[in-house]
Amino acid sequence: MTVEEILAALQAILDEAGAEPLTDDQVQRYEDLEGKLTRTQKSEEIQKRNKAYNSPVRASAVAVHVNGVEQKDDTLERAFEHYMRTGKENQDLVELRAQGSVNGSEGGYLVPDGFRDKLVDRMKAFGGIANVVETVTTSTGNPLPWVTVDDTANSGEIVAESGTFAGGADLVFGTASLGAYSYMAGGGSATPLRVPRELMDDSAFDVQALVSNKLGERIARIQAPHLVTGTGSGEPQGITDGLTGIEILADGNGVTYDDLINFIHSVDPAYRETGCRWAFNDTSLATIKKIKDSHGDPIWRPASADMGTETGGGTLLGYPVTIDQAFPNISVASNTVNWGVFGNLTEGYVVRRVREVEVLVNPYTRMANRQVEFTAWARMDAVQQNVNAYVALTGEQ
């Protein structure tokens, strides 16, 4: 049964009881379904995490919306192409095959007389954290609050026969919320990205898809450092913001096996049962890969064929690793630089996105220059939702 089917079955039991108290049979059936709902939700959560583990870290996929409609299938591809040319959805494509020339760096390299069917696109990894934390997507950007409670300081007590309890405290609830910061990407000098109509018509490549993907990547590229080190003031709160990191042992030996064990056991076992992982940058990973055990064998274990980890991933003392280049390098001599995190990052950190990246097309302003203007727009926020679920890693004092 799916989650929706289980929820419907639970409601059916309540409808069956109506205003009367539930019978023992109804209670038993309801509780059995509750257990099945928990297992099903947990299974879906694990599948979601496993899918995230296998996602590449170089960039988040860019889903493009045209007036709120996500462009996915072949039927919409032509409408999307029309929109990218005209700025209006569902417009007939005007066939213009111009012979105009363009400077090479501005796109002329795409339309020579003879052309090798290959476009060299320089890549740079970013955004690993975005793939492994909780993500909530909403249709609007209204504030998104939720209730918090920390009751870990309270427990029960032994009482005498016929006695009553003396201690305890009321539950104290708090609130947290997510907003929606606006991100934009375009061309140089605070202007939209301008593409000649001649280039769009004559290119050997799908220029429309290239433009939309690159603008989406530009937005993802500015969001990536905010998800790691954002201050929460005028920008999202980063996963390490304000956290006092667990320090490397002051032994002058840099990061050691003992340090890694300390990092792991600084997270409560309640959070270590499922979903824990490491996250730091590639330079820090190179440092850690050089750590060897007493037999001279590396403690790092590369990803095997049946291990669901992203490109460049593997396991470190049994836990998968996420590479995010927004983390600073290991600073062994400083206990103020949070160079990585360890723990259940899905529980500890949440990203809120409003819809997906939208590409806005303006074919009119630069009409006299035969240019179409493109800008990309996205709304996002992020916040630490449970700092008990993970720890930051730092150098020694």
Secondary structure in CASP SS format (residue, H / E / C, confidence):
PFRMAT SS
TARGET T0000
AUTHOR 0000-0000-0000
METHOD secondary structure of the structure
MODEL  1
M C 1.00
T C 1.00
V H 1.00
E H 1.00
E H 1.00
I H 1.00
L H 1.00
A H 1.00
A H 1.00
L H 1.00
Q H 1.00
A H 1.00
I H 1.00
L H 1.00
D H 1.00
E H 1.00
A H 1.00
G C 1.00
A C 1.00
E C 1.00
P C 1.00
L C 1.00
T C 1.00
D H 1.00
D H 1.00
Q H 1.00
V H 1.00
Q H 1.00
R H 1.00
Y H 1.00
E H 1.00
D H 1.00
L H 1.00
E H 1.00
G H 1.00
K H 1.00
L H 1.00
T H 1.00
R H 1.00
T H 1.00
Q H 1.00
K H 1.00
S H 1.00
E H 1.00
E H 1.00
I H 1.00
Q H 1.00
K H 1.00
R H 1.00
N H 1.00
K H 1.00
A H 1.00
Y H 1.00
N C 1.00
S C 1.00
P C 1.00
V C 1.00
R C 1.00
A C 1.00
S C 1.00
A C 1.00
V C 1.00
A C 1.00
V C 1.00
H E 1.00
V E 1.00
N C 1.00
G C 1.00
V E 1.00
E E 1.00
Q C 1.00
K C 1.00
D C 1.00
D H 1.00
T H 1.00
L H 1.00
E H 1.00
R H 1.00
A H 1.00
F H 1.00
E H 1.00
H H 1.00
Y H 1.00
M H 1.00
R H 1.00
T H 1.00
G C 1.00
K C 1.00
E C 1.00
N C 1.00
Q C 1.00
D C 1.00
L C 1.00
V C 1.00
E C 1.00
L C 1.00
R C 1.00
A C 1.00
Q C 1.00
G C 1.00
S C 1.00
V C 1.00
N C 1.00
G H 1.00
S H 1.00
E H 1.00
G C 1.00
G H 1.00
Y H 1.00
L H 1.00
V C 1.00
P C 1.00
D C 1.00
G C 1.00
F C 1.00
R C 1.00
D C 1.00
K C 1.00
L C 1.00
V C 1.00
D C 1.00
R C 1.00
M C 1.00
K C 1.00
A C 1.00
F C 1.00
G C 1.00
G C 1.00
I H 1.00
A H 1.00
N H 1.00
V C 1.00
V C 1.00
E E 1.00
T E 1.00
V E 1.00
T E 1.00
T E 1.00
S C 1.00
T C 1.00
G C 1.00
N C 1.00
P C 1.00
L E 1.00
P E 1.00
W E 1.00
V E 1.00
T E 1.00
V E 1.00
D C 1.00
D C 1.00
T C 1.00
A C 1.00
N C 1.00
S C 1.00
G C 1.00
E C 1.00
I C 1.00
V C 1.00
A C 1.00
E C 1.00
S C 1.00
G C 1.00
T C 1.00
F C 1.00
A C 1.00
G C 1.00
G C 1.00
A C 1.00
D C 1.00
L C 1.00
V C 1.00
F E 1.00
G E 1.00
T E 1.00
A E 1.00
S E 1.00
L E 1.00
G C 1.00
A C 1.00
Y E 1.00
S E 1.00
Y E 1.00
M E 1.00
A E 1.00
G C 1.00
G C 1.00
G C 1.00
S C 1.00
A C 1.00
T C 1.00
P C 1.00
L E 1.00
R E 1.00
V E 1.00
P E 1.00
R H 1.00
E H 1.00
L H 1.00
M H 1.00
D H 1.00
D H 1.00
S C 1.00
A C 1.00
F C 1.00
D C 1.00
V H 1.00
Q H 1.00
A H 1.00
L H 1.00
V H 1.00
S H 1.00
N H 1.00
K H 1.00
L H 1.00
G H 1.00
E H 1.00
R H 1.00
I H 1.00
A H 1.00
R H 1.00
I H 1.00
Q H 1.00
A H 1.00
P H 1.00
H H 1.00
L H 1.00
V H 1.00
T H 1.00
G C 1.00
T E 1.00
G C 1.00
S C 1.00
G C 1.00
E C 1.00
P C 1.00
Q E 1.00
G C 1.00
I C 1.00
T C 1.00
D C 1.00
G C 1.00
L C 1.00
T C 1.00
G C 1.00
I E 1.00
E C 1.00
I C 1.00
L C 1.00
A C 1.00
D C 1.00
G C 1.00
N C 1.00
G C 1.00
V C 1.00
T C 1.00
Y H 1.00
D H 1.00
D H 1.00
L H 1.00
I H 1.00
N H 1.00
F H 1.00
I H 1.00
H C 1.00
S C 1.00
V C 1.00
D C 1.00
P H 1.00
A H 1.00
Y H 1.00
R H 1.00
E C 1.00
T C 1.00
G C 1.00
C E 1.00
R E 1.00
W E 1.00
A E 1.00
F E 1.00
N C 1.00
D H 1.00
T H 1.00
S H 1.00
L H 1.00
A H 1.00
T H 1.00
I H 1.00
K H 1.00
K C 1.00
I C 1.00
K E 1.00
D C 1.00
S C 1.00
H C 1.00
G C 1.00
D C 1.00
P E 1.00
I C 1.00
W E 1.00
R E 1.00
P E 1.00
A C 1.00
S C 1.00
A C 1.00
D C 1.00
M C 1.00
G C 1.00
T C 1.00
E C 1.00
T C 1.00
G C 1.00
G C 1.00
G E 1.00
T E 1.00
L E 1.00
L C 1.00
G C 1.00
Y E 1.00
P E 1.00
V E 1.00
T E 1.00
I E 1.00
D C 1.00
Q C 1.00
A C 1.00
F C 1.00
P C 1.00
N C 1.00
I C 1.00
S C 1.00
V C 1.00
A C 1.00
S C 1.00
N C 1.00
T C 1.00
V C 1.00
N C 1.00
W C 1.00
G E 1.00
V E 1.00
F E 1.00
G E 1.00
N E 1.00
L H 1.00
T H 1.00
E H 1.00
G H 1.00
Y E 1.00
V E 1.00
V E 1.00
R E 1.00
R E 1.00
V E 1.00
R E 1.00
E E 1.00
V E 1.00
E E 1.00
V E 1.00
L E 1.00
V E 1.00
N E 1.00
P C 1.00
Y C 1.00
T C 1.00
R C 1.00
M H 1.00
A H 1.00
N H 1.00
R C 1.00
Q E 1.00
V E 1.00
E E 1.00
F E 1.00
T E 1.00
A E 1.00
W E 1.00
A E 1.00
R E 1.00
M E 1.00
D E 1.00
A E 1.00
V E 1.00
Q E 1.00
Q C 1.00
N C 1.00
V C 1.00
N C 1.00
A C 1.00
Y E 1.00
V E 1.00
A E 1.00
L E 1.00
T C 1.00
G C 1.00
E C 1.00
Q C 1.00
END
